[in-house]
Amino acid sequence: MANTVQARKRARQAVKQRAHNMSQRSTLRTAIKKVRKAIEAGDKPAAQAVFNASQSVIDSIADKGIVHKNLAARQKSRLSAAIKAL
């Protein structure tokens, strides 16, 4: 347990930041799921449109440091390859 005033404040801030990061990570997962769902439906133009919208979400979250940039690149690469395979 935090004993000093500044340690208590940092603990409070950490709780808020963790909640925000979890929310952002959830947004990322949702964006990826939307693309996968469009790919499974077999509609290439729709999947490409959803992918283009999701790319900015993925990049934004990686830029903020919530996920590693290589994870974002890997996800985008795999989604793009899956769309091309349709």
VOBA-1610 file (N, C-alpha, C; in pm, whole numbers, padded with zeros to 5 digits, always signed):
BEGIN
Met+00085-00119+00000Met+00000+00000+00000Met+00089+00124+00000Ala+00044+00225-00075Ala+00121+00349-00085Ala+00114+00426+00046Asn+00228+00475+00089Asn+00235+00546+00217Asn+00247+00697+00202Thr+00314+00742+00098Thr+00332+00886+00082Thr+00219+00945-00003Val+00205+01075+00005Val+00101+01143-00071Val+00122+01122-00221Gln+00245+01137-00266Gln+00270+01123-00409Gln+00250+00980-00456Ala+00283+00883-00370Ala+00263+00743-00406Ala+00114+00711-00415Arg+00033+00770-00326Arg-00113+00750-00333Arg-00168+00809-00462Lys-00120+00928-00496Lys-00167+00992-00618Lys-00129+00908-00740Arg-00005+00859-00744Arg+00038+00777-00857Arg-00046+00650-00866Ala-00084+00594-00752Ala-00168+00474-00752Ala-00306+00505-00810Arg-00361+00621-00774Arg-00491+00663-00830Arg-00480+00683-00981Gln-00373+00749-01022Gln-00353+00775-01164Gln-00335+00645-01242Ala-00265+00550-01182Ala-00241+00422-01249Ala-00371+00348-01274Val-00463+00356-01178Val-00593+00290-01194Val-00669+00352-01311Lys-00670+00484-01318Lys-00739+00553-01428Lys-00675+00521-01563Gln-00543+00523-01567Gln-00472+00498-01692Gln-00494+00355-01738Arg-00496+00262-01645Arg-00518+00122-01681Arg-00657+00103-01740Ala-00756+00168-01681Ala-00892+00160-01734Ala-00899+00217-01876His-00832+00329-01897His-00831+00390-02030His-00761+00299-02132Asn-00647+00243-02093Asn-00574+00155-02183Asn-00654+00030-02217Met-00725-00025-02119Met-00807-00143-02143Met-00919-00110-02242Ser-00976+00008-02229Ser-01080+00051-02321Ser-01026+00064-02463Gln-00908+00123-02476Gln-00845+00138-02607Gln-00812+00002-02668Arg-00763-00090-02586Arg-00729-00224-02635Arg-00855-00297-02682Ser-00965-00274-02611Ser-01092-00333-02650Ser-01138-00278-02786Thr-01118-00149-02807Thr-01152-00086-02935Thr-01071-00149-03048Leu-00944-00175-03021Leu-00857-00239-03119Leu-00910-00378-03154Arg-00941-00455-03055Arg-00990-00592-03079Arg-01120-00590-03157Thr-01208-00495-03126Thr-01335-00485-03196Thr-01312-00452-03343Ala-01220-00361-03371Ala-01190-00324-03509Ala-01139-00445-03587Ile-01053-00525-03525Ile-01000-00643-03591Ile-01110-00746-03614Lys-01199-00762-03516Lys-01309-00858-03531Lys-01404-00819-03643Lys-01427-00688-03661Lys-01514-00642-03769Lys-01457-00680-03904Val-01326-00666-03919Val-01263-00701-04046Val-01272-00852-04067Arg-01244-00930-03963Arg-01250-01076-03977Arg-01390-01123-04012Lys-01490-01057-03954Lys-01629-01093-03983Lys-01662-01064-04129Ala-01614-00950-04181Ala-01637-00916-04321Ala-01566-01014-04413Ile-01447-01059-04372Ile-01373-01157-04453Ile-01447-01289-04457Glu-01500-01332-04342Glu-01573-01458-04335Glu-01700-01454-04419Ala-01759-01335-04432Ala-01880-01320-04513Ala-01847-01337-04661Gly-01719-01318-04698Gly-01678-01340-04835Gly-01697-01222-04927Asp-01732-01107-04872Asp-01755-00987-04953Asp-01627-00903-04955Lys-01550-00915-05065Lys-01420-00850-05070Lys-01428-00696-05065Pro-01517-00631-05140Pro-01523-00483-05131Pro-01562-00433-04991Ala-01655-00503-04927Ala-01695-00463-04792Ala-01581-00486-04693Ala-01511-00597-04708Ala-01399-00627-04620Ala-01289-00523-04637Gln-01264-00483-04761Gln-01161-00382-04787Gln-01200-00248-04725Ala-01328-00213-04732Ala-01374-00087-04675Ala-01360-00087-04523Val-01397-00197-04461Val-01386-00208-04315Val-01239-00209-04274Phe-01156-00275-04353Phe-01013-00280-04324Phe-00951-00141-04330Asn-00989-00063-04431Asn-00934+00073-04443Asn-00972+00158-04322Ala-01093+00142-04274Ala-01135+00216-04155Ala-01061+00167-04030Ser-01037+00038-04023Ser-00973-00020-03905Ser-00824+00011-03900Gln-00762+00035-04013Gln-00619+00064-04016Gln-00586+00187-03932Ser-00667+00290-03942Ser-00638+00412-03866Ser-00653+00387-03716Val-00750+00304-03679Val-00769+00270-03537Val-00648+00193-03486Ile-00603+00096-03562Ile-00488+00014-03522Ile-00363+00100-03509Asp-00338+00185-03608Asp-00220+00271-03604Asp-00225+00369-03488Ser-00342+00426-03463Ser-00358+00524-03356Ser-00325+00462-03220Ile-00375+00343-03197Ile-00354+00276-03069Ile-00207+00235-03054Ala-00144+00195-03165Ala-00001+00162-03159Ala+00083+00287-03133Asp+00045+00399-03194Asp+00120+00524-03173Asp+00114+00569-03028Lys+00005+00540-02961Lys-00010+00579-02821Lys+00067+00486-02728Gly+00119+00376-02781Gly+00198+00285-02700Gly+00115+00184-02623Ile-00011+00173-02656Ile-00098+00079-02584Ile-00068-00064-02628Val-00036-00081-02756Val+00016-00208-02805Val+00144-00178-02881His+00228-00277-02897His+00355-00257-02966His+00332-00234-03114Lys+00416-00154-03175Lys+00400-00121-03317Lys+00412-00245-03405Asn+00492-00342-03364Asn+00506-00465-03443Asn+00378-00548-03438Leu+00310-00546-03325Leu+00181-00617-03315Leu+00082-00555-03412Ala+00078-00423-03417Ala-00014-00354-03507Ala+00020-00387-03653Ala+00148-00384-03685Ala+00191-00415-03822Ala+00156-00558-03859Arg+00176-00649-03767Arg+00146-00790-03792Arg-00004-00811-03816Gln-00086-00747-03732Gln-00231-00761-03748Gln-00276-00707-03883Lys-00227-00589-03919Lys-00264-00529-04047Lys-00219-00616-04165Ser-00099-00670-04153Ser-00046-00756-04260Ser-00132-00880-04278Arg-00167-00943-04168Arg-00245-01067-04176Arg-00386-01041-04229Leu-00447-00930-04185Leu-00580-00896-04235Leu-00575-00864-04384Ser-00474-00792-04425Ser-00458-00756-04566Ser-00439-00882-04651Ala-00357-00973-04602Ala-00333-01099-04676Ala-00461-01180-04687Ala-00541-01180-04581Ala-00667-01256-04583Ala-00764-01195-04684Ile-00764-01062-04693Ile-00854-00996-04790Ile-00808-01026-04932Lys-00677-01021-04955Lys-00625-01051-05089Lys-00653-01196-05130Ala-00661-01285-05033Ala-00686-01426-05062Ala-00831-01452-05100Leu-00919-01356-05077Leu-01061-01377-05112Leu-01078-01390-05262
//
